[in-house]
């Protein structure tokens, strides 16, 4: 199963907010849909869910027009929408029945997901009496109660402590392993790196970076090295390199424990190794630099709001 989004455009009034969004995701994998606040992620998701209609472009599933009502979709919106004054189990059964399940199937599935997310003891309590973290787990359970083939998760880790985050991480991993098609949107880049094989970064209504995360990292890390020394502080090391090694490298950034160096055009890594071997720099850390997804995101669209 392969979902393809091609050249989506959408305007509100005279303002076009999506300028030709395109990406694809296959079953058994997860796509990280990323962007700053207001970039167009939620509008894109709402078009996928048929809440909005695009002005142009198309969405297909296995080469045929995608009609959301004909497929089982689980959607966890960033803005939560369950009923605070109704009991957890009642509204989950109600939502499952809206998606075509019988009362027996709905109750069985609701119990299964509440147990899996470790909130079954709250089934007969009103949602508003639960902690924020447990409300979040109930929201996820509600989005999965119809056993969806397509799962769209918008900021699923919001409000979760580390223990509950691990439970949710396990569930998301299981969904991917089971062959579900997962679209994952979050500002918490570490989670995206953990789950997503592919990413699409939206900035100001258009995709500015798309593809396999592994390949994107490799490309962004090309000709970059990390270096730390036992006998020079990072400031001292940076000063020396910028003064004496400018024909080889430039200091392009730093992390807490090392400098990030970029090789000058025409310089290979072996030249750097030979220069280090002849210097008095005692190497503490040295090697190829692989940027984090957060590094790439910031480089592409700027600091998050």
C-alpha positions as CSV (number, residue, x, y, z in Angstrom):
1,X,0.0,0.0,0.0
2,X,1.5,3.3,-1.1
3,X,-0.1,6.7,-0.5
4,X,1.1,9.5,-2.8
5,X,0.4,13.2,-2.5
6,X,1.0,15.2,-5.6
7,X,1.1,18.9,-6.1
8,X,-1.5,19.9,-3.5
9,X,-2.5,23.6,-3.6
10,X,-4.9,25.3,-1.2
11,X,-6.0,28.9,-0.8
12,X,-8.1,30.6,1.9
13,X,-9.5,33.7,0.3
14,X,-6.8,35.3,-1.7
15,X,-3.9,33.7,0.2
16,X,-2.5,30.5,-1.1
17,X,-1.2,28.5,1.9
18,X,-0.1,25.3,0.1
19,X,2.0,25.8,-3.0
20,X,2.3,22.3,-4.5
21,X,2.9,19.8,-1.7
22,X,4.2,16.4,-2.8
23,X,5.4,13.3,-0.8
24,X,4.8,9.6,-0.6
25,X,4.6,7.0,2.2
26,X,4.4,3.2,2.1
27,X,2.8,0.6,4.4
28,X,5.2,-0.7,7.0
29,X,7.1,2.6,7.2
30,X,6.5,6.0,8.7
31,X,6.8,9.4,7.1
32,X,7.9,12.3,9.3
33,X,5.9,15.4,8.2
34,X,7.8,18.4,9.6
35,X,7.6,22.1,9.6
36,X,7.5,25.2,11.7
37,X,4.2,26.4,13.2
38,X,2.0,27.7,10.4
39,X,4.0,25.9,7.6
40,X,1.0,24.0,6.3
41,X,1.3,20.6,8.0
42,X,-2.2,20.7,9.6
43,X,-3.8,22.0,6.4
44,X,-2.2,19.1,4.5
45,X,-3.4,16.6,7.0
46,X,-6.9,18.0,6.9
47,X,-6.9,17.6,3.1
48,X,-5.8,14.0,3.6
49,X,-8.7,13.5,6.0
50,X,-11.2,15.2,3.6
51,X,-11.9,17.9,6.1
52,X,-10.7,20.4,3.5
53,X,-10.7,20.1,-0.3
54,X,-7.6,21.1,-2.1
55,X,-7.9,23.6,-5.0
56,X,-5.7,21.3,-7.2
57,X,-3.5,18.3,-7.0
58,X,-4.3,14.7,-6.2
59,X,-3.9,12.1,-3.5
60,X,-3.8,8.4,-4.6
61,X,-3.5,5.1,-2.9
62,X,-1.9,2.3,-4.9
63,X,-2.4,4.4,-8.0
64,X,-6.1,5.0,-7.5
65,X,-7.8,8.2,-6.2
66,X,-7.8,8.1,-2.4
67,X,-11.2,8.3,-0.8
68,X,-10.8,8.5,3.0
69,X,-14.3,7.3,3.7
70,X,-13.5,4.0,2.0
71,X,-10.5,3.2,4.3
72,X,-9.9,2.7,8.0
73,X,-8.0,5.8,9.2
74,X,-6.8,6.6,12.7
75,X,-6.2,10.3,13.3
76,X,-4.8,11.8,16.4
77,X,-5.1,15.6,16.0
78,X,-2.9,18.1,17.7
79,X,-5.9,19.8,19.2
80,X,-7.7,17.1,21.1
81,X,-11.4,16.4,20.6
82,X,-12.8,13.9,23.0
83,X,-15.6,14.7,25.4
84,X,-14.3,15.6,28.9
85,X,-17.6,14.9,30.7
86,X,-18.3,11.4,29.2
87,X,-16.7,8.2,30.4
88,X,-13.7,6.9,28.5
89,X,-15.3,3.6,27.5
90,X,-18.6,5.1,26.4
91,X,-17.1,7.6,24.0
92,X,-14.6,5.1,22.6
93,X,-17.4,2.6,21.9
94,X,-19.4,5.5,20.3
95,X,-16.5,6.5,18.1
96,X,-15.8,2.9,17.0
97,X,-19.5,2.5,16.1
98,X,-19.4,5.6,14.0
99,X,-16.6,3.9,12.0
100,X,-18.7,0.8,11.3
101,X,-18.0,-1.5,14.3
102,X,-20.8,-3.4,16.0
103,X,-21.4,-2.7,19.7
104,X,-19.6,-5.9,20.7
105,X,-16.6,-5.3,18.4
106,X,-16.4,-1.7,19.5
107,X,-16.3,-2.6,23.2
108,X,-13.8,-5.4,22.6
109,X,-11.5,-3.2,20.6
110,X,-11.8,-0.3,23.1
111,X,-10.8,-2.6,26.0
112,X,-7.9,-4.0,24.0
113,X,-6.4,-0.6,23.3
114,X,-7.1,0.8,26.8
115,X,-5.2,-2.2,28.2
116,X,-2.4,-1.9,25.7
117,X,-1.9,1.8,26.7
118,X,-2.2,0.9,30.4
119,X,-5.3,3.0,31.1
120,X,-7.9,0.3,31.3
121,X,-8.6,1.1,35.0
122,X,-10.0,4.5,33.9
123,X,-12.5,3.1,31.5
124,X,-15.5,4.0,33.6
125,X,-14.2,7.4,34.7
126,X,-15.0,10.7,33.0
127,X,-12.1,11.9,30.8
128,X,-11.8,15.2,32.7
129,X,-10.8,13.4,35.9
130,X,-7.7,11.9,34.3
131,X,-4.2,13.4,34.3
132,X,-3.0,15.1,31.1
133,X,-0.8,12.2,30.2
134,X,-3.5,9.6,30.7
135,X,-5.9,11.8,28.7
136,X,-3.3,11.7,25.9
137,X,-3.1,7.9,26.0
138,X,-6.9,7.7,25.8
139,X,-6.9,10.0,22.8
140,X,-4.4,7.6,21.1
141,X,-6.5,4.6,22.0
142,X,-9.5,6.3,20.5
143,X,-7.6,7.0,17.3
144,X,-6.7,3.3,17.0
145,X,-10.0,1.7,18.2
146,X,-11.1,1.0,14.6
147,X,-7.9,-0.9,13.9
148,X,-6.9,1.5,11.1
149,X,-4.7,0.7,8.1
150,X,-3.6,4.3,7.9
151,X,-2.5,6.1,11.1
152,X,-1.9,9.9,11.2
153,X,-0.4,11.1,14.5
154,X,0.0,14.9,15.1
155,X,2.2,15.6,18.1
156,X,1.4,12.3,19.8
157,X,3.9,12.7,22.6
158,X,2.5,16.0,23.9
159,X,2.2,16.0,27.7
160,X,3.7,12.5,28.3
161,X,6.3,11.8,30.9
162,X,9.3,9.4,30.0
163,X,7.5,6.3,31.2
164,X,4.3,7.0,29.2
165,X,6.4,8.1,26.2
166,X,8.1,4.7,26.2
167,X,4.7,3.0,26.1
168,X,3.6,5.1,23.2
169,X,6.9,4.5,21.4
170,X,6.4,0.8,21.7
171,X,2.8,1.1,20.3
172,X,4.0,3.2,17.3
173,X,6.8,0.7,16.6
174,X,4.2,-2.1,16.6
175,X,2.0,-0.3,14.2
176,X,4.8,0.1,11.7
177,X,5.9,-3.5,12.2
178,X,2.3,-4.7,11.6
179,X,2.4,-3.0,8.2
180,X,0.3,0.1,8.9
181,X,1.0,3.2,7.0
182,X,2.0,5.9,9.5
183,X,2.3,9.7,9.0
184,X,4.0,11.2,12.0
185,X,4.1,14.9,12.7
186,X,6.1,16.3,15.7
187,X,8.4,19.0,16.8
188,X,10.3,16.5,18.9
189,X,12.9,15.5,16.4
190,X,14.3,12.6,18.4
191,X,11.1,10.7,18.0
192,X,10.9,11.4,14.3
193,X,14.5,10.0,13.9
194,X,13.5,7.0,15.9
195,X,10.5,6.0,13.8
196,X,10.7,7.5,10.4
197,X,12.5,6.2,7.4
198,X,11.4,9.2,5.3
199,X,10.7,12.8,6.0
200,X,9.1,15.7,4.2
201,X,9.9,19.2,5.5
202,X,7.3,21.9,4.8
203,X,8.2,25.5,4.9
204,X,5.8,28.3,4.0
205,X,3.5,26.0,2.2
206,X,6.0,24.0,0.1
207,X,8.1,21.0,0.6
208,X,11.7,22.1,0.9
209,X,13.3,18.7,1.7
210,X,12.0,15.2,1.1
211,X,13.4,11.7,0.9
212,X,15.0,9.0,3.0
213,X,16.3,10.3,6.3
214,X,19.4,8.1,6.1
215,X,20.4,9.6,2.7
216,X,19.6,13.2,3.8
217,X,21.8,12.8,6.8
218,X,24.6,11.4,4.7
219,X,24.4,14.3,2.3
220,X,24.3,16.9,5.0
221,X,27.3,15.3,6.8
222,X,29.4,15.2,3.6
223,X,32.8,16.8,4.0
224,X,32.1,17.5,7.7
225,X,34.2,16.2,10.6
226,X,34.0,16.3,14.4
227,X,37.0,17.1,16.5
228,X,37.7,17.5,20.2
229,X,41.1,17.6,22.0
230,X,42.4,16.5,25.4
231,X,44.9,19.4,25.6
232,X,42.9,22.3,24.1
233,X,39.4,23.6,25.1
234,X,36.9,23.9,22.3
235,X,37.5,27.7,22.2
236,X,41.2,27.3,22.1
237,X,41.0,24.6,19.5
238,X,38.6,26.7,17.3
239,X,41.0,29.7,17.6
240,X,44.0,27.7,16.5
241,X,42.2,26.0,13.6
242,X,40.8,29.4,12.4
243,X,44.3,30.9,12.6
244,X,46.6,28.2,11.3
245,X,44.5,25.6,9.4
246,X,42.3,27.7,7.1
247,X,43.7,26.0,4.0
248,X,42.2,22.7,5.2
249,X,39.0,23.4,7.3
250,X,36.7,25.9,8.6
251,X,34.8,25.7,11.9
252,X,31.2,25.5,10.9
253,X,29.6,24.8,14.4
254,X,30.0,23.2,17.7
255,X,28.3,20.8,20.0
256,X,28.8,20.5,23.7
257,X,31.6,18.0,23.4
258,X,33.2,18.7,20.0
259,X,33.7,21.2,17.1
260,X,32.1,20.6,13.7
261,X,34.6,21.2,10.9
262,X,34.0,21.5,7.2
263,X,36.7,20.5,4.7
264,X,37.6,23.2,2.2
265,X,37.0,22.5,-1.5
266,X,39.5,20.0,-2.9
267,X,40.7,18.8,0.6
268,X,40.2,15.1,1.4
269,X,39.9,13.6,4.9
270,X,43.3,12.0,4.6
271,X,45.0,15.4,4.5
272,X,43.3,16.3,7.8
273,X,44.5,13.0,9.4
274,X,48.1,13.6,8.3
275,X,48.0,17.2,9.6
276,X,46.6,16.1,12.9
277,X,49.3,13.4,13.2
278,X,52.0,16.0,12.9
279,X,50.5,18.4,15.3
280,X,50.6,18.6,19.1
281,X,46.8,18.2,19.3
282,X,45.9,15.2,21.5
283,X,42.7,13.8,19.9
284,X,39.9,13.1,22.3
285,X,37.2,12.7,19.6
286,X,37.6,12.6,15.8
287,X,35.5,11.2,12.9
288,X,32.8,11.8,10.4
289,X,30.1,14.1,11.6
290,X,26.5,12.9,11.2
291,X,24.1,15.7,11.7
292,X,20.9,15.2,13.8
293,X,17.5,15.8,12.3
294,X,17.2,18.9,14.4
295,X,20.5,20.2,12.9
296,X,19.1,19.6,9.4
297,X,15.7,21.1,10.2
298,X,17.2,24.3,11.6
299,X,19.6,24.6,8.6
300,X,16.7,24.2,6.2
301,X,14.0,26.3,7.8
302,X,15.5,28.2,10.7
303,X,15.0,28.0,14.4
304,X,11.6,26.7,15.6
305,X,9.1,29.1,17.0
